Amino acid sequence: MNQIQRRIFLRSALATVVLMLGTGSAPAETTEPAIATALAAEPGLEWSAPRTEGRATARHENGFVALNGRLYLLGGRGRRPLDIFDPATGRWTQGAQPPVEIHHVQAVAHEGKLYVLGALTGSFPEEAPQPNVLIYDPSVNRWTRGPAVPPNRRRGASGVVAHGGLIYVVGGNTRGHMSGYVSWLDSFDPATGIWKTLPDAPRSRDHFHSVAIDGKLYAAGGRRTSYESNQTLALVIPEVDVYDIATGQWRTLDTPLPTPRGGTASVSLGGQLLVMGGESVRQQKAHREVEAYDPVTGRWETLPPLPVGRHGTQASLHKGLVYISAGSADQGGGPELNDIFVLGPRTAN
């Protein structure tokens, strides 16, 4: 087990024990033995396919986000249904379909609802940004249109993060797959509907996802999409930019992303930044790489690769496990996937 896998596993093990205590499923006196057992085992990480009842709808350029014990698969090119996965039962069900086509989206959960910002709609190559925030309330199974995005800040294929009561939108493209890539950073307050313009990132990028770790926003992966110059996939970005929310300052990591590519999914696991999947001109098949950055050591490590490479989807964290579903298995728009995989501690043989 490498250093990052060890730290991820230990933090995940601790989180699991805390979760058990919080739900009353484990008495307090079992805490230390449970952690000791986890430390001794050190099984590493592996991908697995959970048993499911039913199947999701195949799609790509979709969102996939955890909320209140369920995982919501939404959007994708064309009008796709809202598929809902219950990890406890393995059952797929459907909810209300979004009111409009949504794609190139990193959806976020906030106070019991799903929020869609920084997304695109319409047909390739010059897809339009979504003009409004879209909100899904699972308690009533209903979508509503929220506040308008300021006209001069609309874009899609952005990194989107919910943190500290605000939703941050990083980068993106104002013209879909044309050369409308931007370096913008904005915050949206769901409680007031107020948008705020924040300092631009050091560089423009689109087709990536962002995460928050210890009060910092990470923009990793992605590209500068330029269909009109025949460089749709070529202008990938190795640099990783980090925004400190407390100080309002950007910096660029000394260690770039080992495998630059766009169309990646990112998630924070055990205090690490995980960047997975993606597409590039290097290969026809979508990428399988899963690369983890440790902010403590400043180093990248390679984690177990995706069982099936993909781009154009989102990864989500639920109870210390990483879930990923759907996406495209090759460059561009297909074949579309409807599988689901989970990254977690390796089980004993």
C-alpha angles and dihedrals in degrees: 000000000000123000097263093046089052094051092045092049095047093049091046091050091051091047090052092052091047089050091051091051092047092054094044093243093122128039118237093247090064093061100090096041090048092051091044091052091050092049092050093048099050092175097175123221133299141170120243137176112235120222109258140193109218126353136262122244111264112247146137137212086042138137126242118186138167120232131164096341097316134093117224120208108195142168129359130157111321124014103311126180125247105257117196123201123200108204091195094060103018089233125145117209134165133244134189114314116244112261093239139021110283125189141149088041138150101197121201137202120230128171096337098317138091119239128200117198132148093032135137134227135190136035134328135294105021102028118178125239117248105260096208140042109254119212129193120197110198092192090070098019092236138134122214133184111243131194120326119260108241105266094233092052101048118127142131140215085058133148110252127191134178110212136152095355094308134093117225124205116200127191121321137148128282093200105042106237097355124093096285097116115146140190095216126142121195136169126214123200109211091195095059104018089234122147122206128195113226132188116299118252118251090257142015120253141161137183096051140101129235133213137192121231123175094340095314130109117222122206107191132162124002132109145232101264114215112168094166091060092046090250101113094139103014106081098073121167121228096180119096116213122202127198120202105214094199096052099029090229132132126213135174121233118246090226115061127210105284095222110034113209142137131234092050130157120221134192138168114241124173091345092306131115111236119196115188142177122351140146135260143158089263093083143008093227118073115258122269096192120127111191125182128203121203112207090199097058098023090229136127122223132186117243127193109298124245111274087231120023117236145164133195100049139095133244122216137194121231123171092339095310128109116230126192130177141172125358132129121299095207137035112292123003109344168145087344117217133219100181129113130215134184129211113208145123113322113255121231116259 
